[in-house]
Amino acid sequence: MPDHDLVRLMSTIARLTHPRCPAGRAEALGRAHRRIRDYAALRGMSEEWCDRVFMLFLDRSTDAYAPA
């Protein structure tokens, strides 16, 4: 069964990190990171988890790829 909160979070992060997001880049990235941290804090997930999720979206939006 899908985690609807996680799906909603990923959708929001995808919109915020998209190059055509109407918010300024710095503001949008700040919002995205705060949302990821808030989600993780409620579920006891680590800062490393937050960073990995955030990097997935940055990689997609900048055409850069994180090392494996």
N, C-alpha and C positions, 0 to 999 in steps of 0.2 A: 504494500500500500504506500503510495507516494506521500512524502512529507509536504503538505501544502504550504507550510510556512517557508520551507526551503525553496520550493518552486517559486513562490512569490518573491523571495529575496533574490534569487538568481535573475528573475525577470527584471526587477528593479535595477540590479547592478548592471545588467546588460544595457538597459536604457541609459543609465548614468555614464557608462564608460564608452558609449557609442560616440564616434567623432561628430555626429550631427546633433548631439544633445544641446538643447538651447541654453542650458546653464554654462557658465564659464568652466573651463577645463579644471582649474584648481578647485573650485567649489564643488563640481560634480564628483571629482575623485575623493574629496573630503567626505562628502555625503555617503558615497559608496563604502568607504572604509569604516565610517561610523556604523552604518547598517550591518556590515559584516561583523564588526566587534560586538554590537548589541545582540545579534543572533547567537554568536558564540558564547557570550557571557551567560546568557540564560540557560545554555545547554552544557556548560562546563567544558567547552572546547578550548584548545590552546591558542596562544598567539601565533604559533607556527601554522595552525590550521587556517587562521585568518589571513596570514600572509600568502599562503599557497592559493587560497581562493581568489584573493585580490590579484595576484600575479597572473592567474589564468585569464582574467578579464583584461588586464593591461597588455598581455601578450597578444590577445585577439585584436585589441584596438590599435596597437602600434606595429603590428606585423613582426614583432620580435618574439623570440622563442626562448623560454627558460631552459637551462641545462637540465638534463634528466637526472 
